């Protein structure tokens, strides 16, 4: 019997072109610490080409769902990944689909006003 819930409809999303991370020594940034994790980097790679659910990401990076969920939370807090859609399983359970929030991450040292041309 076919499910009344769509399983994998297309996800329409558009990541920002660029996100700047400013390292200025006065306000700490968690982005670099979050990105230092091998698991976080694998997760970013897994959603690079297409949005995925947490369980799809866990399968792609060969890590536990618990580990992937932890890193997804941190990546979302850092605004590097964002929920792009909600899918439903065959049992009707909601599944969040995650996608890259930005195409490019630029790390800048100091304020932009501090740069000399």
C-alpha positions in Angstrom: 0.0 0.0 0.0 1.4 3.4 -1.0 1.9 6.0 1.7 -0.2 9.2 1.7 2.9 11.1 2.8 5.5 12.1 0.3 8.8 10.4 1.0 11.4 12.4 -0.9 9.9 15.4 -2.7 12.4 17.8 -4.3 13.9 20.4 -1.9 13.9 23.9 -3.2 16.7 25.8 -1.4 19.3 28.4 -2.2 22.3 28.8 0.2 23.7 32.3 0.8 26.6 33.0 -1.5 29.1 33.8 1.3 29.3 34.0 5.1 32.1 36.0 6.8 33.6 34.9 10.1 35.5 37.7 11.8 38.3 36.7 14.2 39.2 39.9 16.0 40.4 38.7 19.4 37.7 40.5 21.4 34.7 38.4 20.7 35.2 34.6 20.5 33.8 32.7 17.5 32.7 29.1 17.8 32.7 28.5 14.1 36.4 27.5 13.8 36.1 25.1 16.8 33.0 23.5 15.3 34.8 23.1 11.9 37.8 21.6 13.6 35.8 18.4 14.1 36.3 15.7 11.4 32.7 14.6 11.8 31.5 18.2 11.1 33.6 18.4 8.0 32.2 15.0 6.8 28.7 16.2 7.4 29.3 19.4 5.4 30.7 17.3 2.6 27.6 15.0 2.7 25.2 17.9 2.2 27.4 19.7 -0.3 25.6 18.5 -3.4 22.1 17.7 -2.0 20.0 18.2 1.1 19.7 15.1 3.3 18.0 13.9 6.5 20.0 13.2 9.6 19.7 9.4 9.0 20.8 9.8 5.4 23.8 11.8 6.5 24.6 9.2 9.2 24.6 6.5 6.5 26.7 8.6 4.2 29.4 9.4 6.7 29.3 6.1 8.5 28.6 7.6 12.0 25.9 7.0 14.5 22.7 9.0 14.3 23.4 10.4 17.8 26.8 11.7 16.7 25.4 13.2 13.5 22.6 14.9 15.4 25.0 16.5 17.8 27.1 17.9 15.0 24.1 19.0 13.0 22.9 21.0 16.1 26.3 22.7 16.4 26.5 23.4 12.6 23.0 24.9 12.7 23.9 27.1 15.7 27.0 28.3 13.7 24.7 29.0 10.7 26.6 26.7 8.4 23.7 24.2 7.9 20.0 24.9 8.1 16.8 23.0 7.9 15.6 23.3 4.4 12.5 21.1 4.3 10.4 18.6 6.2 9.8 15.1 4.8 7.6 12.4 6.2 8.6 8.8 6.6 6.3 6.0 5.4 5.1 5.8 9.1 4.3 9.5 9.1 7.2 10.6 11.2 8.6 14.1 10.4 12.2 14.2 9.2 14.1 17.4 8.9 16.1 17.8 5.7 19.4 19.7 6.1 21.2 21.8 3.5 24.2 24.0 3.4 23.4 27.6 4.6 26.3 29.1 2.7 28.3 28.3 -0.4 31.5 30.0 0.8 32.9 30.7 4.3 35.4 33.5 4.5 37.6 33.8 7.7 38.7 37.4 8.2 41.1 38.5 10.8 40.3 41.9 12.4 37.5 44.2 11.4 36.9 45.1 7.8 37.8 48.7 8.7 41.2 47.5 9.9 42.2 46.3 6.5 44.6 48.5 4.5 44.4 48.7 0.8 
